Amino acid sequence: MSSSMLGAVISEVEVTNMDRFGLWILVREKEYFLPYGEYPWFKDAKVDQLLNVQLLNKDHLLWPDLDVDLSVESLDQPDNYPLTYR
């Protein structure tokens, strides 16, 4: 038996893919690619640490297991946030 209606999306953020170059996250129906060269905190993380992401206050991404915080605005407008981890 199958339902003709799909369930409602209940998560506003999720990791949709990851590979040796980076990870993709979906935030409120917009997808972002985070390359490890620019976001090195994710490179050696375990899968369950990467998947444990939360959206706080509609603009704040938090990976609590990695102690990483990112603003969605910094993903939308990276030129406005030139400081990167070195």
HTML snippet that shows the backbone in 3Dmol.js (N, CA, C, O; Angstrom):
<script src="https://3Dmol.org/build/3Dmol-min.js"></script>
<div id="view" style="width:600px;height:400px;position:relative"></div>
<script>
const pdb = `
ATOM      1  N   MET A   1       0.844  -1.173   0.000  1.00  0.00           N
ATOM      2  CA  MET A   1       0.000   0.000   0.000  1.00  0.00           C
ATOM      3  C   MET A   1       0.889   1.235   0.000  1.00  0.00           C
ATOM      4  O   MET A   1       1.852   1.318   0.762  1.00  0.00           O
ATOM      5  N   SER A   2       0.563   2.186  -0.852  1.00  0.00           N
ATOM      6  CA  SER A   2       1.346   3.420  -0.876  1.00  0.00           C
ATOM      7  C   SER A   2       0.419   4.620  -0.847  1.00  0.00           C
ATOM      8  O   SER A   2      -0.723   4.561  -1.303  1.00  0.00           O
ATOM      9  N   SER A   3       0.922   5.677  -0.317  1.00  0.00           N
ATOM     10  CA  SER A   3       0.136   6.897  -0.205  1.00  0.00           C
ATOM     11  C   SER A   3       0.397   7.773  -1.416  1.00  0.00           C
ATOM     12  O   SER A   3       1.515   7.814  -1.929  1.00  0.00           O
ATOM     13  N   SER A   4      -0.618   8.465  -1.867  1.00  0.00           N
ATOM     14  CA  SER A   4      -0.436   9.363  -3.010  1.00  0.00           C
ATOM     15  C   SER A   4       0.144  10.705  -2.594  1.00  0.00           C
ATOM     16  O   SER A   4       0.662  11.437  -3.437  1.00  0.00           O
ATOM     17  N   MET A   5       0.066  11.044  -1.302  1.00  0.00           N
ATOM     18  CA  MET A   5       0.606  12.311  -0.816  1.00  0.00           C
ATOM     19  C   MET A   5       1.928  12.075  -0.101  1.00  0.00           C
ATOM     20  O   MET A   5       2.063  11.145   0.694  1.00  0.00           O
ATOM     21  N   LEU A   6       2.887  12.918  -0.392  1.00  0.00           N
ATOM     22  CA  LEU A   6       4.156  12.854   0.322  1.00  0.00           C
ATOM     23  C   LEU A   6       4.021  13.603   1.631  1.00  0.00           C
ATOM     24  O   LEU A   6       3.209  14.521   1.751  1.00  0.00           O
ATOM     25  N   GLY A   7       4.808  13.214   2.600  1.00  0.00           N
ATOM     26  CA  GLY A   7       4.774  13.892   3.888  1.00  0.00           C
ATOM     27  C   GLY A   7       5.373  15.281   3.804  1.00  0.00           C
ATOM     28  O   GLY A   7       6.124  15.590   2.879  1.00  0.00           O
ATOM     29  N   ALA A   8       5.043  16.100   4.754  1.00  0.00           N
ATOM     30  CA  ALA A   8       5.563  17.460   4.820  1.00  0.00           C
ATOM     31  C   ALA A   8       7.021  17.430   5.264  1.00  0.00           C
ATOM     32  O   ALA A   8       7.429  16.579   6.053  1.00  0.00           O
ATOM     33  N   VAL A   9       7.787  18.364   4.747  1.00  0.00           N
ATOM     34  CA  VAL A   9       9.169  18.498   5.168  1.00  0.00           C
ATOM     35  C   VAL A   9       9.173  19.094   6.568  1.00  0.00           C
ATOM     36  O   VAL A   9       8.609  20.165   6.791  1.00  0.00           O
ATOM     37  N   ILE A  10       9.805  18.407   7.508  1.00  0.00           N
ATOM     38  CA  ILE A  10       9.787  18.902   8.881  1.00  0.00           C
ATOM     39  C   ILE A  10      11.125  19.506   9.286  1.00  0.00           C
ATOM     40  O   ILE A  10      11.202  20.186  10.309  1.00  0.00           O
ATOM     41  N   SER A  11      12.165  19.280   8.520  1.00  0.00           N
ATOM     42  CA  SER A  11      13.473  19.820   8.827  1.00  0.00           C
ATOM     43  C   SER A  11      13.767  21.000   7.915  1.00  0.00           C
ATOM     44  O   SER A  11      13.569  20.920   6.703  1.00  0.00           O
ATOM     45  N   GLU A  12      14.236  22.088   8.496  1.00  0.00           N
ATOM     46  CA  GLU A  12      14.589  23.250   7.695  1.00  0.00           C
ATOM     47  C   GLU A  12      16.037  23.191   7.224  1.00  0.00           C
ATOM     48  O   GLU A  12      16.453  24.004   6.399  1.00  0.00           O
ATOM     49  N   VAL A  13      16.803  22.239   7.739  1.00  0.00           N
ATOM     50  CA  VAL A  13      18.191  22.088   7.328  1.00  0.00           C
ATOM     51  C   VAL A  13      18.569  20.609   7.344  1.00  0.00           C
ATOM     52  O   VAL A  13      18.187  19.864   8.246  1.00  0.00           O
ATOM     53  N   GLU A  14      19.324  20.204   6.331  1.00  0.00           N
ATOM     54  CA  GLU A  14      19.850  18.842   6.308  1.00  0.00           C
ATOM     55  C   GLU A  14      21.065  18.771   5.394  1.00  0.00           C
ATOM     56  O   GLU A  14      21.178  19.531   4.432  1.00  0.00           O
ATOM     57  N   VAL A  15      21.953  17.871   5.699  1.00  0.00           N
ATOM     58  CA  VAL A  15      23.082  17.581   4.829  1.00  0.00           C
ATOM     59  C   VAL A  15      22.558  16.629   3.767  1.00  0.00           C
ATOM     60  O   VAL A  15      22.033  15.563   4.088  1.00  0.00           O
ATOM     61  N   THR A  16      22.698  17.011   2.501  1.00  0.00           N
ATOM     62  CA  THR A  16      22.139  16.195   1.423  1.00  0.00           C
ATOM     63  C   THR A  16      23.167  15.306   0.742  1.00  0.00           C
ATOM     64  O   THR A  16      22.809  14.302   0.126  1.00  0.00           O
ATOM     65  N   ASN A  17      24.452  15.671   0.850  1.00  0.00           N
ATOM     66  CA  ASN A  17      25.496  14.877   0.206  1.00  0.00           C
ATOM     67  C   ASN A  17      26.840  15.276   0.794  1.00  0.00           C
ATOM     68  O   ASN A  17      27.005  16.380   1.313  1.00  0.00           O
ATOM     69  N   MET A  18      27.788  14.368   0.707  1.00  0.00           N
ATOM     70  CA  MET A  18      29.164  14.665   1.097  1.00  0.00           C
ATOM     71  C   MET A  18      30.092  13.781   0.281  1.00  0.00           C
ATOM     72  O   MET A  18      29.770  12.633  -0.023  1.00  0.00           O
ATOM     73  N   ASP A  19      31.249  14.332  -0.068  1.00  0.00           N
ATOM     74  CA  ASP A  19      32.246  13.554  -0.788  1.00  0.00           C
ATOM     75  C   ASP A  19      33.624  14.061  -0.394  1.00  0.00           C
ATOM     76  O   ASP A  19      33.756  14.777   0.598  1.00  0.00           O
ATOM     77  N   ARG A  20      34.641  13.706  -1.145  1.00  0.00           N
ATOM     78  CA  ARG A  20      36.003  14.081  -0.765  1.00  0.00           C
ATOM     79  C   ARG A  20      36.304  15.559  -0.990  1.00  0.00           C
ATOM     80  O   ARG A  20      37.363  16.036  -0.581  1.00  0.00           O
ATOM     81  N   PHE A  21      35.396  16.292  -1.631  1.00  0.00           N
ATOM     82  CA  PHE A  21      35.602  17.706  -1.907  1.00  0.00           C
ATOM     83  C   PHE A  21      34.871  18.633  -0.942  1.00  0.00           C
ATOM     84  O   PHE A  21      35.304  19.764  -0.722  1.00  0.00           O
ATOM     85  N   GLY A  22      33.775  18.165  -0.370  1.00  0.00           N
ATOM     86  CA  GLY A  22      32.993  19.005   0.521  1.00  0.00           C
ATOM     87  C   GLY A  22      31.644  18.398   0.820  1.00  0.00           C
ATOM     88  O   GLY A  22      31.407  17.213   0.586  1.00  0.00           O
ATOM     89  N   LEU A  23      30.755  19.240   1.348  1.00  0.00           N
ATOM     90  CA  LEU A  23      29.421  18.760   1.643  1.00  0.00           C
ATOM     91  C   LEU A  23      28.375  19.746   1.150  1.00  0.00           C
ATOM     92  O   LEU A  23      28.636  20.939   1.000  1.00  0.00           O
ATOM     93  N   TRP A  24      27.199  19.218   0.905  1.00  0.00           N
ATOM     94  CA  TRP A  24      26.069  20.007   0.449  1.00  0.00           C
ATOM     95  C   TRP A  24      25.049  20.033   1.572  1.00  0.00           C
ATOM     96  O   TRP A  24      24.744  19.005   2.177  1.00  0.00           O
ATOM     97  N   ILE A  25      24.524  21.223   1.843  1.00  0.00           N
ATOM     98  CA  ILE A  25      23.457  21.324   2.827  1.00  0.00           C
ATOM     99  C   ILE A  25      22.258  22.018   2.189  1.00  0.00           C
ATOM    100  O   ILE A  25      22.400  22.901   1.343  1.00  0.00           O
ATOM    101  N   LEU A  26      21.101  21.600   2.614  1.00  0.00           N
ATOM    102  CA  LEU A  26      19.856  22.192   2.151  1.00  0.00           C
ATOM    103  C   LEU A  26      19.277  22.984   3.311  1.00  0.00           C
ATOM    104  O   LEU A  26      18.977  22.434   4.371  1.00  0.00           O
ATOM    105  N   VAL A  27      19.125  24.298   3.091  1.00  0.00           N
ATOM    106  CA  VAL A  27      18.578  25.177   4.116  1.00  0.00           C
ATOM    107  C   VAL A  27      17.334  25.837   3.545  1.00  0.00           C
ATOM    108  O   VAL A  27      17.416  26.642   2.617  1.00  0.00           O
ATOM    109  N   ARG A  28      16.195  25.494   4.102  1.00  0.00           N
ATOM    110  CA  ARG A  28      14.914  26.068   3.651  1.00  0.00           C
ATOM    111  C   ARG A  28      14.804  26.077   2.122  1.00  0.00           C
ATOM    112  O   ARG A  28      14.543  27.118   1.518  1.00  0.00           O
ATOM    113  N   GLU A  29      15.003  24.922   1.511  1.00  0.00           N
ATOM    114  CA  GLU A  29      14.839  24.700   0.071  1.00  0.00           C
ATOM    115  C   GLU A  29      15.919  25.335  -0.801  1.00  0.00           C
ATOM    116  O   GLU A  29      15.755  25.399  -2.019  1.00  0.00           O
ATOM    117  N   LYS A  30      17.012  25.802  -0.215  1.00  0.00           N
ATOM    118  CA  LYS A  30      18.140  26.304  -0.997  1.00  0.00           C
ATOM    119  C   LYS A  30      19.365  25.474  -0.629  1.00  0.00           C
ATOM    120  O   LYS A  30      19.663  25.271   0.548  1.00  0.00           O
ATOM    121  N   GLU A  31      20.074  24.994  -1.662  1.00  0.00           N
ATOM    122  CA  GLU A  31      21.224  24.130  -1.425  1.00  0.00           C
ATOM    123  C   GLU A  31      22.528  24.912  -1.537  1.00  0.00           C
ATOM    124  O   GLU A  31      22.681  25.778  -2.398  1.00  0.00           O
ATOM    125  N   TYR A  32      23.457  24.590  -0.652  1.00  0.00           N
ATOM    126  CA  TYR A  32      24.775  25.225  -0.615  1.00  0.00           C
ATOM    127  C   TYR A  32      25.849  24.146  -0.649  1.00  0.00           C
ATOM    128  O   TYR A  32      25.675  23.066  -0.085  1.00  0.00           O
ATOM    129  N   PHE A  33      26.956  24.446  -1.313  1.00  0.00           N
ATOM    130  CA  PHE A  33      28.126  23.567  -1.300  1.00  0.00           C
ATOM    131  C   PHE A  33      29.181  24.202  -0.403  1.00  0.00           C
ATOM    132  O   PHE A  33      29.521  25.374  -0.570  1.00  0.00           O
ATOM    133  N   LEU A  34      29.690  23.437   0.537  1.00  0.00           N
ATOM    134  CA  LEU A  34      30.728  23.896   1.461  1.00  0.00           C
ATOM    135  C   LEU A  34      31.995  23.091   1.185  1.00  0.00           C
ATOM    136  O   LEU A  34      32.149  21.987   1.707  1.00  0.00           O
ATOM    137  N   PRO A  35      32.905  23.631   0.370  1.00  0.00           N
ATOM    138  CA  PRO A  35      34.147  22.893   0.066  1.00  0.00           C
ATOM    139  C   PRO A  35      35.059  22.853   1.289  1.00  0.00           C
ATOM    140  O   PRO A  35      35.139  23.816   2.052  1.00  0.00           O
ATOM    141  N   TYR A  36      35.736  21.736   1.459  1.00  0.00           N
ATOM    142  CA  TYR A  36      36.616  21.569   2.618  1.00  0.00           C
ATOM    143  C   TYR A  36      37.755  22.588   2.638  1.00  0.00           C
ATOM    144  O   TYR A  36      38.246  22.938   3.712  1.00  0.00           O
ATOM    145  N   GLY A  37      38.177  23.065   1.482  1.00  0.00           N
ATOM    146  CA  GLY A  37      39.226  24.070   1.443  1.00  0.00           C
ATOM    147  C   GLY A  37      38.824  25.360   2.136  1.00  0.00           C
ATOM    148  O   GLY A  37      39.668  26.054   2.704  1.00  0.00           O
ATOM    149  N   GLU A  38      37.537  25.683   2.090  1.00  0.00           N
ATOM    150  CA  GLU A  38      37.032  26.893   2.737  1.00  0.00           C
ATOM    151  C   GLU A  38      36.400  26.610   4.090  1.00  0.00           C
ATOM    152  O   GLU A  38      36.261  27.518   4.910  1.00  0.00           O
ATOM    153  N   TYR A  39      36.022  25.383   4.329  1.00  0.00           N
ATOM    154  CA  TYR A  39      35.388  24.973   5.589  1.00  0.00           C
ATOM    155  C   TYR A  39      36.101  23.724   6.117  1.00  0.00           C
ATOM    156  O   TYR A  39      35.521  22.638   6.137  1.00  0.00           O
ATOM    157  N   PRO A  40      37.346  23.878   6.540  1.00  0.00           N
ATOM    158  CA  PRO A  40      38.164  22.714   6.913  1.00  0.00           C
ATOM    159  C   PRO A  40      37.681  21.971   8.156  1.00  0.00           C
ATOM    160  O   PRO A  40      38.106  20.841   8.396  1.00  0.00           O
ATOM    161  N   TRP A  41      36.817  22.570   8.935  1.00  0.00           N
ATOM    162  CA  TRP A  41      36.311  21.921  10.147  1.00  0.00           C
ATOM    163  C   TRP A  41      35.541  20.661   9.821  1.00  0.00           C
ATOM    164  O   TRP A  41      35.402  19.780  10.670  1.00  0.00           O
ATOM    165  N   PHE A  42      35.039  20.564   8.603  1.00  0.00           N
ATOM    166  CA  PHE A  42      34.213  19.429   8.217  1.00  0.00           C
ATOM    167  C   PHE A  42      35.004  18.284   7.587  1.00  0.00           C
ATOM    168  O   PHE A  42      34.496  17.166   7.491  1.00  0.00           O
ATOM    169  N   LYS A  43      36.224  18.543   7.161  1.00  0.00           N
ATOM    170  CA  LYS A  43      36.975  17.573   6.363  1.00  0.00           C
ATOM    171  C   LYS A  43      37.174  16.225   7.055  1.00  0.00           C
ATOM    172  O   LYS A  43      36.946  15.185   6.438  1.00  0.00           O
ATOM    173  N   ASP A  44      37.582  16.222   8.287  1.00  0.00           N
ATOM    174  CA  ASP A  44      37.864  14.965   8.979  1.00  0.00           C
ATOM    175  C   ASP A  44      36.766  14.559   9.961  1.00  0.00           C
ATOM    176  O   ASP A  44      36.963  13.672  10.792  1.00  0.00           O
ATOM    177  N   ALA A  45      35.620  15.209   9.859  1.00  0.00           N
ATOM    178  CA  ALA A  45      34.506  14.903  10.757  1.00  0.00           C
ATOM    179  C   ALA A  45      33.875  13.565  10.398  1.00  0.00           C
ATOM    180  O   ALA A  45      33.920  13.129   9.248  1.00  0.00           O
ATOM    181  N   LYS A  46      33.297  12.933  11.385  1.00  0.00           N
ATOM    182  CA  LYS A  46      32.555  11.695  11.163  1.00  0.00           C
ATOM    183  C   LYS A  46      31.195  12.031  10.562  1.00  0.00           C
ATOM    184  O   LYS A  46      30.673  13.131  10.746  1.00  0.00           O
ATOM    185  N   VAL A  47      30.643  11.086   9.858  1.00  0.00           N
ATOM    186  CA  VAL A  47      29.361  11.288   9.185  1.00  0.00           C
ATOM    187  C   VAL A  47      28.282  11.735  10.169  1.00  0.00           C
ATOM    188  O   VAL A  47      27.544  12.679   9.886  1.00  0.00           O
ATOM    189  N   ASP A  48      28.181  11.070  11.317  1.00  0.00           N
ATOM    190  CA  ASP A  48      27.135  11.445  12.266  1.00  0.00           C
ATOM    191  C   ASP A  48      27.341  12.856  12.811  1.00  0.00           C
ATOM    192  O   ASP A  48      26.367  13.521  13.166  1.00  0.00           O
ATOM    193  N   GLN A  49      28.587  13.327  12.885  1.00  0.00           N
ATOM    194  CA  GLN A  49      28.848  14.705  13.308  1.00  0.00           C
ATOM    195  C   GLN A  49      28.393  15.698  12.247  1.00  0.00           C
ATOM    196  O   GLN A  49      27.855  16.755  12.576  1.00  0.00           O
ATOM    197  N   LEU A  50      28.603  15.369  10.990  1.00  0.00           N
ATOM    198  CA  LEU A  50      28.172  16.243   9.900  1.00  0.00           C
ATOM    199  C   LEU A  50      26.655  16.303   9.784  1.00  0.00           C
ATOM    200  O   LEU A  50      26.085  17.358   9.503  1.00  0.00           O
ATOM    201  N   LEU A  51      26.018  15.179   9.998  1.00  0.00           N
ATOM    202  CA  LEU A  51      24.567  15.120   9.862  1.00  0.00           C
ATOM    203  C   LEU A  51      23.838  15.805  11.008  1.00  0.00           C
ATOM    204  O   LEU A  51      22.668  16.165  10.875  1.00  0.00           O
ATOM    205  N   ASN A  52      24.510  15.985  12.117  1.00  0.00           N
ATOM    206  CA  ASN A  52      23.902  16.633  13.282  1.00  0.00           C
ATOM    207  C   ASN A  52      24.031  18.147  13.148  1.00  0.00           C
ATOM    208  O   ASN A  52      24.884  18.765  13.785  1.00  0.00           O
ATOM    209  N   VAL A  53      23.183  18.733  12.319  1.00  0.00           N
ATOM    210  CA  VAL A  53      23.180  20.176  12.083  1.00  0.00           C
ATOM    211  C   VAL A  53      21.815  20.728  12.469  1.00  0.00           C
ATOM    212  O   VAL A  53      20.785  20.091  12.254  1.00  0.00           O
ATOM    213  N   GLN A  54      21.830  21.924  13.043  1.00  0.00           N
ATOM    214  CA  GLN A  54      20.600  22.567  13.484  1.00  0.00           C
ATOM    215  C   GLN A  54      20.520  23.968  12.900  1.00  0.00           C
ATOM    216  O   GLN A  54      21.541  24.618  12.681  1.00  0.00           O
ATOM    217  N   LEU A  55      19.309  24.425  12.652  1.00  0.00           N
ATOM    218  CA  LEU A  55      19.086  25.793  12.218  1.00  0.00           C
ATOM    219  C   LEU A  55      18.442  26.535  13.377  1.00  0.00           C
ATOM    220  O   LEU A  55      17.324  26.226  13.790  1.00  0.00           O
ATOM    221  N   LEU A  56      19.165  27.515  13.893  1.00  0.00           N
ATOM    222  CA  LEU A  56      18.679  28.309  15.011  1.00  0.00           C
ATOM    223  C   LEU A  56      18.377  29.729  14.536  1.00  0.00           C
ATOM    224  O   LEU A  56      19.135  30.294  13.747  1.00  0.00           O
ATOM    225  N   ASN A  57      17.307  30.289  14.998  1.00  0.00           N
ATOM    226  CA  ASN A  57      16.966  31.687  14.705  1.00  0.00           C
ATOM    227  C   ASN A  57      16.885  31.991  13.209  1.00  0.00           C
ATOM    228  O   ASN A  57      17.110  33.133  12.809  1.00  0.00           O
ATOM    229  N   LYS A  58      16.576  31.014  12.388  1.00  0.00           N
ATOM    230  CA  LYS A  58      16.379  31.165  10.934  1.00  0.00           C
ATOM    231  C   LYS A  58      17.631  31.576  10.151  1.00  0.00           C
ATOM    232  O   LYS A  58      17.586  31.604   8.921  1.00  0.00           O
ATOM    233  N   ASP A  59      18.744  31.895  10.820  1.00  0.00           N
ATOM    234  CA  ASP A  59      19.948  32.324  10.101  1.00  0.00           C
ATOM    235  C   ASP A  59      21.223  31.771  10.710  1.00  0.00           C
ATOM    236  O   ASP A  59      22.314  32.180  10.314  1.00  0.00           O
ATOM    237  N   HIS A  60      21.119  30.874  11.641  1.00  0.00           N
ATOM    238  CA  HIS A  60      22.296  30.404  12.366  1.00  0.00           C
ATOM    239  C   HIS A  60      22.375  28.889  12.279  1.00  0.00           C
ATOM    240  O   HIS A  60      21.526  28.184  12.824  1.00  0.00           O
ATOM    241  N   LEU A  61      23.398  28.392  11.591  1.00  0.00           N
ATOM    242  CA  LEU A  61      23.625  26.952  11.488  1.00  0.00           C
ATOM    243  C   LEU A  61      24.589  26.526  12.582  1.00  0.00           C
ATOM    244  O   LEU A  61      25.601  27.183  12.822  1.00  0.00           O
ATOM    245  N   LEU A  62      24.269  25.434  13.236  1.00  0.00           N
ATOM    246  CA  LEU A  62      25.091  24.936  14.329  1.00  0.00           C
ATOM    247  C   LEU A  62      25.326  23.446  14.170  1.00  0.00           C
ATOM    248  O   LEU A  62      24.388  22.665  14.009  1.00  0.00           O
ATOM    249  N   TRP A  63      26.593  23.068  14.219  1.00  0.00           N
ATOM    250  CA  TRP A  63      27.009  21.669  14.296  1.00  0.00           C
ATOM    251  C   TRP A  63      27.537  21.476  15.711  1.00  0.00           C
ATOM    252  O   TRP A  63      28.729  21.679  15.941  1.00  0.00           O
ATOM    253  N   PRO A  64      26.699  21.091  16.666  1.00  0.00           N
ATOM    254  CA  PRO A  64      27.130  21.043  18.067  1.00  0.00           C
ATOM    255  C   PRO A  64      28.257  20.055  18.343  1.00  0.00           C
ATOM    256  O   PRO A  64      29.092  20.307  19.211  1.00  0.00           O
ATOM    257  N   ASP A  65      28.297  18.939  17.626  1.00  0.00           N
ATOM    258  CA  ASP A  65      29.356  17.952  17.851  1.00  0.00           C
ATOM    259  C   ASP A  65      30.717  18.443  17.390  1.00  0.00           C
ATOM    260  O   ASP A  65      31.747  17.941  17.841  1.00  0.00           O
ATOM    261  N   LEU A  66      30.729  19.429  16.489  1.00  0.00           N
ATOM    262  CA  LEU A  66      31.977  19.961  15.942  1.00  0.00           C
ATOM    263  C   LEU A  66      32.297  21.360  16.475  1.00  0.00           C
ATOM    264  O   LEU A  66      33.368  21.901  16.200  1.00  0.00           O
ATOM    265  N   ASP A  67      31.373  21.939  17.234  1.00  0.00           N
ATOM    266  CA  ASP A  67      31.505  23.305  17.744  1.00  0.00           C
ATOM    267  C   ASP A  67      31.715  24.292  16.596  1.00  0.00           C
ATOM    268  O   ASP A  67      32.588  25.158  16.654  1.00  0.00           O
ATOM    269  N   VAL A  68      30.891  24.141  15.542  1.00  0.00           N
ATOM    270  CA  VAL A  68      30.965  25.000  14.359  1.00  0.00           C
ATOM    271  C   VAL A  68      29.647  25.752  14.231  1.00  0.00           C
ATOM    272  O   VAL A  68      28.567  25.163  14.288  1.00  0.00           O
ATOM    273  N   ASP A  69      29.759  27.069  14.056  1.00  0.00           N
ATOM    274  CA  ASP A  69      28.605  27.941  13.842  1.00  0.00           C
ATOM    275  C   ASP A  69      28.810  28.696  12.533  1.00  0.00           C
ATOM    276  O   ASP A  69      29.900  29.206  12.274  1.00  0.00           O
ATOM    277  N   LEU A  70      27.776  28.767  11.715  1.00  0.00           N
ATOM    278  CA  LEU A  70      27.827  29.538  10.471  1.00  0.00           C
ATOM    279  C   LEU A  70      26.530  30.312  10.308  1.00  0.00           C
ATOM    280  O   LEU A  70      25.459  29.842  10.692  1.00  0.00           O
ATOM    281  N   SER A  71      26.637  31.481   9.746  1.00  0.00           N
ATOM    282  CA  SER A  71      25.469  32.270   9.396  1.00  0.00           C
ATOM    283  C   SER A  71      25.037  31.895   7.985  1.00  0.00           C
ATOM    284  O   SER A  71      25.880  31.756   7.099  1.00  0.00           O
ATOM    285  N   VAL A  72      23.749  31.733   7.768  1.00  0.00           N
ATOM    286  CA  VAL A  72      23.243  31.452   6.425  1.00  0.00           C
ATOM    287  C   VAL A  72      23.585  32.616   5.504  1.00  0.00           C
ATOM    288  O   VAL A  72      23.865  32.415   4.323  1.00  0.00           O
ATOM    289  N   GLU A  73      23.565  33.813   6.033  1.00  0.00           N
ATOM    290  CA  GLU A  73      23.914  34.990   5.230  1.00  0.00           C
ATOM    291  C   GLU A  73      25.341  34.888   4.693  1.00  0.00           C
ATOM    292  O   GLU A  73      25.614  35.337   3.579  1.00  0.00           O
ATOM    293  N   SER A  74      26.248  34.306   5.469  1.00  0.00           N
ATOM    294  CA  SER A  74      27.631  34.155   4.992  1.00  0.00           C
ATOM    295  C   SER A  74      27.717  33.175   3.827  1.00  0.00           C
ATOM    296  O   SER A  74      28.649  33.248   3.026  1.00  0.00           O
ATOM    297  N   LEU A  75      26.766  32.267   3.725  1.00  0.00           N
ATOM    298  CA  LEU A  75      26.713  31.345   2.588  1.00  0.00           C
ATOM    299  C   LEU A  75      26.065  32.015   1.380  1.00  0.00           C
ATOM    300  O   LEU A  75      26.448  31.760   0.239  1.00  0.00           O
ATOM    301  N   ASP A  76      25.081  32.871   1.640  1.00  0.00           N
ATOM    302  CA  ASP A  76      24.410  33.596   0.559  1.00  0.00           C
ATOM    303  C   ASP A  76      25.293  34.682  -0.040  1.00  0.00           C
ATOM    304  O   ASP A  76      25.269  34.901  -1.251  1.00  0.00           O
ATOM    305  N   GLN A  77      26.072  35.363   0.795  1.00  0.00           N
ATOM    306  CA  GLN A  77      26.881  36.493   0.356  1.00  0.00           C
ATOM    307  C   GLN A  77      28.315  36.353   0.874  1.00  0.00           C
ATOM    308  O   GLN A  77      28.737  37.133   1.729  1.00  0.00           O
ATOM    309  N   PRO A  78      29.066  35.377   0.374  1.00  0.00           N
ATOM    310  CA  PRO A  78      30.409  35.116   0.910  1.00  0.00           C
ATOM    311  C   PRO A  78      31.376  36.288   0.746  1.00  0.00           C
ATOM    312  O   PRO A  78      32.322  36.401   1.525  1.00  0.00           O
ATOM    313  N   ASP A  79      31.172  37.156  -0.236  1.00  0.00           N
ATOM    314  CA  ASP A  79      32.058  38.311  -0.407  1.00  0.00           C
ATOM    315  C   ASP A  79      31.965  39.285   0.758  1.00  0.00           C
ATOM    316  O   ASP A  79      32.891  40.059   0.998  1.00  0.00           O
ATOM    317  N   ASN A  80      30.863  39.251   1.477  1.00  0.00           N
ATOM    318  CA  ASN A  80      30.699  40.137   2.635  1.00  0.00           C
ATOM    319  C   ASN A  80      31.381  39.580   3.873  1.00  0.00           C
ATOM    320  O   ASN A  80      31.447  40.257   4.899  1.00  0.00           O
ATOM    321  N   TYR A  81      31.888  38.354   3.792  1.00  0.00           N
ATOM    322  CA  TYR A  81      32.532  37.693   4.920  1.00  0.00           C
ATOM    323  C   TYR A  81      33.889  37.147   4.470  1.00  0.00           C
ATOM    324  O   TYR A  81      34.056  35.938   4.309  1.00  0.00           O
ATOM    325  N   PRO A  82      34.861  38.051   4.268  1.00  0.00           N
ATOM    326  CA  PRO A  82      36.135  37.620   3.692  1.00  0.00           C
ATOM    327  C   PRO A  82      37.056  36.854   4.625  1.00  0.00           C
ATOM    328  O   PRO A  82      38.001  36.219   4.156  1.00  0.00           O
ATOM    329  N   LEU A  83      36.817  36.890   5.913  1.00  0.00           N
ATOM    330  CA  LEU A  83      37.697  36.191   6.841  1.00  0.00           C
ATOM    331  C   LEU A  83      37.417  34.697   6.787  1.00  0.00           C
ATOM    332  O   LEU A  83      36.277  34.261   6.947  1.00  0.00           O
ATOM    333  N   THR A  84      38.461  33.926   6.562  1.00  0.00           N
ATOM    334  CA  THR A  84      38.325  32.478   6.520  1.00  0.00           C
ATOM    335  C   THR A  84      39.372  31.845   7.401  1.00  0.00           C
ATOM    336  O   THR A  84      40.369  32.478   7.751  1.00  0.00           O
ATOM    337  N   TYR A  85      39.153  30.614   7.756  1.00  0.00           N
ATOM    338  CA  TYR A  85      40.079  29.863   8.573  1.00  0.00           C
ATOM    339  C   TYR A  85      41.347  29.574   7.781  1.00  0.00           C
ATOM    340  O   TYR A  85      41.275  29.183   6.616  1.00  0.00           O
ATOM    341  N   ARG A  86      42.487  29.760   8.393  1.00  0.00           N
ATOM    342  CA  ARG A  86      43.765  29.442   7.762  1.00  0.00           C
ATOM    343  C   ARG A  86      44.542  28.465   8.619  1.00  0.00           C
ATOM    344  O   ARG A  86      45.651  28.072   8.256  1.00  0.00           O
TER     345      ARG A  86
END
`;
const viewer = $3Dmol.createViewer("view");
viewer.addModel(pdb, "pdb");
viewer.setStyle({}, {cartoon: {color: "spectrum"}});
viewer.zoomTo();
viewer.render();
</script>
